[in-house]
Amino acid sequence: MPLQDGMLDGYEIECPVHQARFDVRDGACTRFPATRPLRTFRVRKHDRVVEVWIPAGLEPARRRLRPPATAAATTG
């Protein structure tokens, strides 16, 4: 389930289906039933644009990004 639909509380995001929670800073599990951390990506905000660095070889992750009009995805 995409966590983009989850609720953000401070630095934790909650899965809208299972209520597992993760720290958005490093992907660590903070509440059961999750048992593995999430993969995280380096981001920065530059001139009102959020840039996400997705490592080479992760094309499926790049294709799943739905950048809003003010966001840009780049590789690093």
C-alpha positions as CSV (number, residue, x, y, z in Angstrom):
1,M,0.0,0.0,0.0
2,P,1.4,3.4,-0.9
3,L,2.3,5.3,2.3
4,Q,1.5,8.5,0.5
5,D,-2.0,7.9,1.7
6,G,-0.9,7.4,5.3
7,M,-1.1,9.9,8.1
8,L,2.0,11.8,9.0
9,D,2.5,12.5,12.8
10,G,5.8,14.3,13.5
11,Y,8.5,12.2,11.9
12,E,6.3,9.0,11.7
13,I,4.0,7.9,8.9
14,E,1.3,5.4,9.5
15,C,0.2,2.7,7.0
16,P,-3.5,3.4,6.2
17,V,-4.1,-0.4,6.0
18,H,-2.1,-2.1,8.7
19,Q,-1.4,0.9,11.0
20,A,2.3,0.0,11.1
21,R,4.5,3.1,11.6
22,F,7.8,4.2,10.1
23,D,10.3,7.0,10.8
24,V,10.4,9.1,7.6
25,R,13.9,10.2,8.3
26,D,15.5,6.7,8.1
27,G,12.7,4.2,7.3
28,A,13.0,2.5,10.7
29,C,9.9,0.5,11.9
30,T,8.4,2.2,14.9
31,R,5.2,0.1,15.3
32,F,4.1,-3.5,14.7
33,P,3.1,-5.2,12.4
34,A,6.0,-3.9,10.3
35,T,9.2,-5.9,10.9
36,R,11.5,-4.4,8.2
37,P,12.6,-0.8,7.6
38,L,11.6,1.0,4.5
39,R,14.0,2.1,1.8
40,T,14.6,5.8,1.9
41,F,16.0,8.3,-0.7
42,R,18.0,11.4,-0.3
43,V,15.9,14.6,-1.0
44,R,16.5,18.3,-0.9
45,K,14.4,21.4,-1.5
46,H,15.9,23.8,-4.0
47,D,14.1,26.9,-5.3
48,R,10.7,25.6,-4.2
49,V,11.3,22.3,-6.0
50,V,11.7,19.0,-4.1
51,E,14.5,16.8,-5.7
52,V,14.6,13.1,-5.0
53,W,17.8,11.1,-5.8
54,I,16.9,7.6,-6.8
55,P,20.0,5.3,-7.3
56,A,20.6,3.8,-10.7
57,G,19.0,0.4,-11.0
58,L,15.8,1.3,-9.2
59,E,13.7,2.1,-12.3
60,P,10.5,0.7,-10.8
61,A,10.8,3.2,-7.9
62,R,11.4,6.0,-10.4
63,R,8.3,5.1,-12.4
64,R,6.1,5.0,-9.3
65,L,6.9,8.7,-8.5
66,R,4.0,10.9,-9.2
67,P,5.6,14.3,-8.9
68,P,3.2,17.2,-8.3
69,A,3.7,20.2,-10.5
70,T,6.2,21.7,-8.1
71,A,8.4,18.6,-7.7
72,A,11.1,17.2,-9.8
73,A,12.8,13.8,-9.7
74,T,16.5,13.4,-10.5
75,T,19.0,10.7,-10.4
76,G,22.2,10.8,-8.4
